[in-house]
């Protein structure tokens, strides 16, 4: 999928001079080797990331993880797209239940494949991602004030220097690549983002709190549902993610849910579930 100089010029024109990649430079999306693989990326200097910058020598390798190719759920492979002309994707649109629209606006196409709106990544294909183009996620940022002995009845703890209250947030240590992260996940086809936020928080951090009685579980779930009705959107857009490629990338919507009094989500003991190995405030 190497491009000639003329092909490059066409991409540059289609990419509308990359106003986004000119102001934001993705870093994790150029991590080499590609996450959970030995696949090296084409090395890119910072000044060649934007599609609007001609780069005739740009020859990135193709990589889609075998696990993605072996599953029936993700989009069709590049090979299948070349041989089966009946497969058509509605990019920049709602494609059945799959939302192929980007939070960043309309993205350009290189032939039949989407181009990452933030520029080159040094790799073509889909890597570990299921969808060509944007792959939508949702991230709940759940916060509370730090209190003595984690007791909602105690005073809020303040920083010794600034005397400002200390804010805590829920973080998980992931098992699918390691590192501490916000407990988020992919938006399922046709799923409302608010439902994704509740589902992911429950799957990755609460694990039903170790509660066994059905009546108590239902009570807790009602409290969680009520809590997650009042969130504030704090970010919506591109996610600089090591799984990103030239043709597939992560986007997210992040909401903050604050338990000011510490007597809602803040009162529960957290227990890791789903793809988290540890969870804590």
Secondary structure, 3 states (H helix, E strand, C coil): CCCCHHHHHHHHHHCHHHHHHHHCCCCHHHCCCCCCCCCCCCCCCHHHCCCCCCCCCCCCEEEECHHHHHCCCCCCCHHHHHHCCCCCCCCCCEECCEECCCCCCCCCEECCEECCCCCCCCEEEEECCCCCEEEEEEEEEEEEECEHHHCCCCCECECCCCCCECEEECEEEECCCCCEECCEEECCCCCCHHHHHHHHHHHHHHHHHHCCCHHHHHHHHHHHHHHCCCCEEEEEEEECCCCCCCCEEEEEEEEEEEECCCCCHHHCCCCCCCCEEEEEC
